[in-house]
Amino acid sequence: MTSKPRLFSGMQPSARSLHLGNFASALTQWNQMQSEYDAYFCIVDLHALTVPQDPEQLRESTRRTAAQYIAAGIDPKASTLFVQSHVDAHPKLAWILNTITGFGEASRMTQFKDKAAKQGKDSASVGLFAYPMLMAADILLYQTRAVPVGDDQKQHVELTRDLAERFNSRFGRTFEVPEVMTLKEGARIYDLQDPASKMSKSSTSDAGVVWILDDPAVTAKKIRSAVTDNDREIRFDRAKKPGVSNLLSINSALSGKGISQLEEEYAGKGYGDLKGELAELVVETLTPIRNRTLELLADPAELDRVLAGNADRASEIADATVRDAYEKVGLLLKP
Ligand code: TYM
């Protein structure tokens, strides 16, 4: 048993690769935090099913996501790195949380509203609507203290806190109430071609998304072709200069330099310098991760073995929480 506080986070295996937004805001934080926390890093494949997926592609993307976690620095011996569908407790607790969530409350989730609007109201699934309660279950099963995510996930973690408090007050203390953790700089990375929208696995323009597994030459070209503006000044201003601000955020997230330091360094320089140097920084950061991912993927049996062992470790804790929650709400437990 460890006395370190718990951390839980996850990503959807819903594309052929993770992208720079996932890396800059989430994986970077995970790496910084994993030694101080008893960390659980999940590949949330059940969440990925809330929008249509190709079955073979989803299986492949699940392994790829695991390989990218490890390649980016997550140590599967020190942290518990597992696939959500390998631990039955997740959908079980999600069901219980569905029963204490208000329809109006779930309808207010902005991610649901955005995704449902994209798909058309009638084709959006009930699973998409229930997505946040499955996410709450992920977090609450492990008595999680810290949830490091990008800032687009804050609202879901707020809902998780509300559900934990509601359950605890109705049925007696069962869940730790978690805290959301976001980075100060780079908590949200935007699309390089459409800097009003966040960089997303489901983006329609591939040119706006930097994939970790892209060829380095493709990555460099995407950064150099990022949209900026007709001005010449390099300064952070999300409203007036979204493209330039995004490039500064990415630089800050990867280099660790503050935005104002970068503004000073680029005073008097042009957009060509900003983009060229950022292209180099991104390629330098992502290339070793890409190479290590490809090595890990060459031995899928070993990867599957690691994931299975980690899922057993996760199940021990998650099963105990579900049993407790089942008992508290009045379900008759199987002896
Ligand atoms: P997903 O797969 O969409 O995103 C994974 C992580 O990447 C962050 N992120 C971004 N950060 C900055 N800029 C962007 N453009 C960007 N796009 C994505 C997300 O904030 C997230 O941290 N619902 C979660 C997955 C999940 C989860 C959980 C997370 C399921 N259960 C429990 C934490 C705890 C999600 O959207 O993943």
Residues whose N, C-alpha, C, O or C-beta is under 5 A from the ligand:
A	BS01	TYM	F8 S9 G10 M11 Q12 G21 N22 S25 A26 V44 M135 D138 I139 P148 V149 G150 D151 D152 Q153 G186 A187 R188 I189 Y190 K198 M199 S200
